[in-house]
Amino acid sequence: MKVYQYKSPIGRFLIKPQANGRWGLWFKDDLLGSYHSAMAAADDVYMQATGDYDWDSLDGVDIPTDISEWEVVAR
């Protein structure tokens, strides 16, 4: 399975498969959430609804609008 990366101005996001078949959204070293799809996790990053205050309140950032804009770092 793929692992996706987005290097934001304040830290790296990873979206990785979990053993339970879901997708984990990681920011720095913290697991922010578990999602039914990688796209759902990427959407929370885009909407700045991750639960991480520093990210969610950041203004003026060019954020990928779709998982296809994230870098694939593993297959």
C-alpha positions as CSV (number, residue, x, y, z in Angstrom):
1,M,0.0,0.0,0.0
2,K,1.0,3.6,-0.6
3,V,2.3,6.0,2.0
4,Y,1.6,9.7,1.2
5,Q,3.6,12.7,2.4
6,Y,2.9,16.5,2.4
7,K,5.7,18.7,3.7
8,S,3.8,21.7,5.1
9,P,5.6,24.9,6.3
10,I,5.3,23.8,9.9
11,G,5.9,20.0,9.6
12,R,5.4,16.8,7.7
13,F,2.1,15.0,7.3
14,L,2.0,11.3,6.5
15,I,-1.0,9.2,5.5
16,K,-0.2,5.6,6.1
17,P,-2.2,2.3,6.0
18,Q,-3.1,0.8,9.4
19,A,-3.3,-2.9,10.3
20,N,-7.1,-2.6,10.7
21,G,-7.5,-1.6,7.1
22,R,-8.0,2.1,7.8
23,W,-5.6,5.0,7.1
24,G,-3.7,6.9,9.8
25,L,-3.0,10.7,9.5
26,W,0.3,11.6,11.2
27,F,1.6,15.1,11.8
28,K,5.2,15.2,13.1
29,D,5.1,12.2,15.4
30,D,1.5,12.3,16.4
31,L,-1.4,10.2,15.1
32,L,-4.2,12.7,14.5
33,G,-6.9,10.4,13.3
34,S,-7.9,7.1,11.6
35,Y,-9.9,7.3,8.3
36,H,-11.8,5.0,6.0
37,S,-9.7,6.3,3.0
38,A,-6.5,8.2,2.3
39,M,-8.6,10.8,0.5
40,A,-10.6,11.4,3.7
41,A,-7.4,12.1,5.6
42,A,-6.1,14.4,3.0
43,D,-9.4,16.3,2.9
44,D,-9.1,17.0,6.7
45,V,-5.6,18.4,6.0
46,Y,-7.0,20.6,3.2
47,M,-9.9,21.8,5.3
48,Q,-7.6,22.4,8.2
49,A,-9.8,20.2,10.4
50,T,-7.1,17.8,11.8
51,G,-7.4,18.6,15.4
52,D,-3.8,20.1,15.5
53,Y,-4.3,23.7,16.6
54,D,-1.1,25.0,14.9
55,W,-2.1,23.6,11.6
56,D,-5.8,24.2,11.7
57,S,-5.3,27.9,12.6
58,L,-2.5,28.6,10.1
59,D,-3.4,31.2,7.4
60,G,-2.0,31.8,3.9
61,V,-0.8,28.3,3.2
62,D,-1.0,26.6,-0.3
63,I,-2.5,23.2,0.7
64,P,-2.9,20.3,-1.7
65,T,-6.6,20.0,-2.6
66,D,-6.5,16.3,-3.4
67,I,-4.5,13.2,-2.4
68,S,-3.1,13.1,-6.0
69,E,-1.1,16.2,-5.1
70,W,0.7,14.5,-2.2
71,E,4.1,12.8,-2.7
72,V,4.1,9.0,-2.7
73,V,7.0,8.0,-0.5
74,A,6.4,4.2,-0.3
75,R,4.4,1.6,-2.2
